[in-house]
Amino acid sequence: MALIIILIIGIIGLTFLAIPFVLLYFLHKWLTKKGYKILGLLIIVSYSIYTVYSIYTAIYPTDSYYFSEFKEVTLREVPKSAIIIRKDASYPDFHGDYCSASLMTVSEQDYETLLKDLINDSRITKNKPGESIGSSELEKVMGNLNKEKIIHSFTRNIAKKQDHYLLIGFLADKKTIVVNVCVN
C-alpha cells in the first residue's frame, strides 16, 4: 500500500515538474515561428538550470541556510569569523518536520562574546550540563566529537511553537559551536 502511495505522489510530482517544460516547449515553437529561435532555447535552458539548482539546494542546503538557522536560534547575526565545518539536514516531510545541524568554528573572541551574550539574554535558556536532545543530524555533524565536549548549551523556546527545538552548544576548545534545529 505504501509503495502505491509513493508511486502516485511521484507521478503527481513529475507532472508538476513537466507542466512548465511543456509550456516552455510551446513558447519555444511560437518564438521560432516569429524568428526568435535562440531566445526560446535560452529560456528553456535557463529554466532547466534554475530547476536543477533549486532541487539541489533543497536536498543539499547552502551555508547561508545554516547561518539563518544560527540566527533563528540565537537571535543574532552570525559572527564574521564563522566557518561551517560540517552540516546536515533532513528533507522536510509532509508535515514540515525536519532537523538540521551545523558545526562551525569562530574566533575565540567571537566565541566568548556570543557565550556572554547568550548567558545574559533572558529569551535564551541555559541548559544544565549534558542536557540536550540530539538528532541524527547532530550526531552526524559531531562526527568523532563526543557530546560531552559541549560544555555550554542553550535552548530557545518560541511562543506558540512548542514543536520547535532550537539548540546551540559551545565546545570545550573555545572556538567550535554546534547549532541544532528540529521542528516536529
C-alpha positions in Angstrom: 0.0 0.0 0.0 2.8 2.4 0.9 4.5 1.7 -2.4 1.4 2.6 -4.3 1.1 5.9 -2.4 4.7 6.8 -3.1 4.2 5.9 -6.7 1.1 8.1 -7.0 2.9 11.0 -5.3 5.9 10.6 -7.6 3.7 10.7 -10.7 2.0 13.8 -9.4 5.3 15.4 -8.6 6.7 14.6 -12.1 3.6 16.0 -13.6 4.0 19.3 -11.8 7.7 19.4 -12.9 6.7 18.6 -16.5 3.9 21.2 -17.0 6.3 24.2 -17.1 8.5 22.4 -19.6 5.6 21.6 -21.9 4.5 25.3 -21.7 8.1 26.4 -22.5 8.2 24.0 -25.4 5.1 25.7 -26.9 6.6 29.1 -26.2 9.8 28.0 -28.0 7.8 26.8 -31.0 5.9 30.1 -31.1 9.1 32.2 -30.8 10.8 30.1 -33.5 7.9 30.9 -35.9 8.4 34.6 -35.0 12.2 34.3 -35.8 13.5 34.1 -32.2 14.7 30.5 -32.0 17.7 31.3 -29.8 15.6 33.2 -27.3 13.2 30.2 -27.0 16.2 27.9 -26.4 17.7 30.3 -23.9 14.5 30.4 -21.9 14.3 26.6 -21.8 18.0 26.2 -20.8 17.7 28.9 -18.1 14.6 27.4 -16.6 16.3 23.9 -16.7 19.3 25.2 -14.8 17.1 27.0 -12.3 15.1 23.9 -11.7 18.2 21.7 -11.2 19.8 24.3 -8.8 16.6 24.6 -6.8 16.3 20.8 -6.4 20.0 20.5 -5.5 19.8 23.2 -2.8 16.6 21.7 -1.4 18.5 18.5 -0.9 21.9 20.0 0.0 21.3 23.4 1.5 24.0 26.1 1.2 25.9 27.6 4.1 23.5 30.6 4.1 20.7 28.2 5.2 22.7 27.1 8.2 23.6 30.7 9.0 19.9 31.6 9.0 19.3 28.6 11.4 22.0 30.1 13.7 20.2 33.4 13.6 16.9 31.7 14.4 18.4 30.0 17.4 20.5 32.9 18.8 18.5 35.9 17.6 21.9 37.3 16.5 23.8 37.8 13.3 26.4 35.2 12.5 29.9 36.3 13.5 32.1 37.3 10.6 34.7 34.7 11.6 32.2 31.8 11.3 33.2 28.9 9.1 30.9 25.9 8.7 32.9 22.7 9.1 30.1 20.1 8.8 26.4 20.3 8.1 23.5 18.1 7.7 19.7 18.5 7.3 16.8 16.2 6.7 14.4 17.0 4.0 11.0 18.2 5.4 8.3 15.5 5.4 4.7 16.1 4.5 4.0 17.8 7.9 7.1 20.1 7.5 9.0 18.2 10.2 12.8 18.4 9.7 16.1 18.6 11.6 19.3 20.5 10.7 22.6 20.7 12.4 25.9 22.5 11.7 29.3 22.5 13.3 31.2 25.8 12.9 34.3 27.5 14.1 34.5 31.1 15.1 37.4 33.2 16.5 38.0 32.9 20.3 36.8 36.5 20.7 33.5 35.8 18.9 33.1 32.6 20.9 33.5 34.4 24.2 31.3 37.4 23.1 28.5 35.1 21.9 28.7 33.0 25.1 28.4 36.1 27.3 25.6 37.5 25.2 23.6 34.3 25.5 24.2 33.9 29.2 22.7 37.4 29.7 19.8 37.0 27.3 16.5 36.3 29.1 15.0 34.9 25.8 17.5 32.1 25.8 17.6 29.3 28.4 20.9 27.9 29.6 20.8 24.1 29.9 22.3 22.0 32.7 25.5 20.2 31.7 24.7 17.2 29.5 21.1 18.4 29.0 20.4 18.4 25.3 18.2 16.4 23.0 20.0 15.1 20.0 19.1 14.2 16.5 20.8 12.0 13.9 21.8 15.2 12.1 23.5 16.5 15.3 25.3 13.2 15.8 26.4 13.2 12.1 27.9 16.7 12.3 29.6 16.0 15.7 31.3 13.0 14.0 34.0 11.7 16.3 33.5 14.6 18.8 31.7 13.4 21.9 28.6 15.2 23.2 30.5 15.7 26.5 32.7 18.2 24.6 29.7 20.5 24.7 30.5 22.5 27.8 27.7 25.1 27.5 24.4 24.7 25.7 21.3 26.9 25.3 17.8 26.4 24.0 15.3 28.9 22.8 11.6 28.5 23.0 9.2 30.1 20.6 5.8 31.1 22.0 3.0 29.1 20.3 5.6 26.9 18.6 6.3 24.2 21.1 7.2 21.9 18.2 10.5 23.9 17.6 13.6 22.7 19.3 16.4 25.2 19.0 19.8 24.4 20.5 23.3 26.0 20.4 26.2 24.3 22.0 29.7 25.6 22.8 32.5 23.0 22.7 35.5 22.9 25.1 38.0 24.1 22.5 36.7 27.7 22.8 36.2 28.0 19.1 33.7 25.4 18.0 29.9 25.9 18.1 27.2 23.4 17.2 23.7 24.5 16.2 20.7 22.1 16.1 17.2 22.9 14.9 14.4 20.4 14.9 10.7 21.0 14.0 8.4 18.2 14.9 
